[in-house]
Structure formats: C-alpha cells, structure tokens
C-alpha cells in the first residue's frame, strides 16, 4: 500500500484537497487560492509520511511529523480544526485508493495523527471560547482606565 501511495502522490494530493473541501466547504471562504495551493503542496510531504507509517506499521512517523506542523500552520494563521479537515480529506482519498483490507492500515495512523492535531485545538485562536467566562475574567472593563 505504501508503494501505491507514493506512486500516485500527485493525483492523491489533488483528491485529498477536493475531499477536504467537501468535508469543510468553509475552507474556500477562509483561505485564498494561494493558500489552497500551499495546502496542495503540503500534501506531498503528508503522503510520504503516511506511506512511511503504513510501510513500517509505526504511528510515530505521522504523529511526530504532525507535531512539527503545528508551528508552521500557526505561523500561516491556519486553525488546527482546518488542519484536521485537511487530514480527514487525505484519509478519505487514501482509503479510496486501496482495497478494504488496506483501509485499516491507513485509518490507524491517520486516527493517531488526527487525534494529535485535535490536542492542539485547545490553544487560543482556534475557537471563540466561553463568552461568559471571558466577560468575568476581563471584568467587563470595570475599573479599567482605558474605558474612562
């Protein structure tokens, strides 16, 4: 299966991005054409890491690689929820590439990778947060000399 992933990486990257846009159609609204092309380019490395994980049966190839992606995508102002959508697109496209017996070999490392990316969703910027807690924490501007 790893050989098939590497052999069809160009086509698989295109299918993965299309699947990610089906998973989360709002990606087109949040990112311009240049950023979508960057995502497409990034898929080449994602596919290689997935192929190594499938070939060896070790999830560390995608989990450790995923940890290195976090600061890169943060610098590009990409939310981790969107990275999870991109990875779900990769999983969907890679599973459709092989047989049903190969699907488990792909889903296991992808599940570990997605779970690791979901861990980073808790950081600020990926969600609105609790408005009531933010209101209380900031004191609603009371006693703040910038309000006066």
GIHU-V51617 format. One line per field, one symbol per residue. ss: DSSP state (A for helix, B for strand, O for the rest). phi: phi as a letter, one per 40 degrees, with the letter a starting at -180 (. if undefined). psi: psi as a letter, one per 40 degrees, with the letter a starting at -180 (. if undefined). A space follows every 10 residues. Layout:
ss = ???
phi = ???
psi = ???
This chain:
ss = OAAAAAAOAA AAAAAAAAAA AAAOOOAAAA OOAAAAAAAA AAAAAAAAAA AAAAAAOOOA AAAAAAAAAA AAAAAOOOOA AAAAAAAAAA AAAAAAAOOA AAAAAAAAAA AAAAAAAAAA AAOOOOOOOO AAAAAAAOAA AOOOOOOO
phi = .ccccccbcc cccccccccc cccbcccccc bccccccccc ccddcdcccc ccccccgbcc cccccccccd ccccccgbcc cccccccccc cccccccbcc cccccccccc cccccccccc cccdhcacgc ccccccccgf gcgccccc
psi = dddddddfdd dddddddddd dddgeedddd iadddddddd dddddddddd ddddddehed dddddddddd dddddefhid dddddddddd dddddedaid dedddddddd ddddddddde eeiieeidah dddddddeef eheheed.
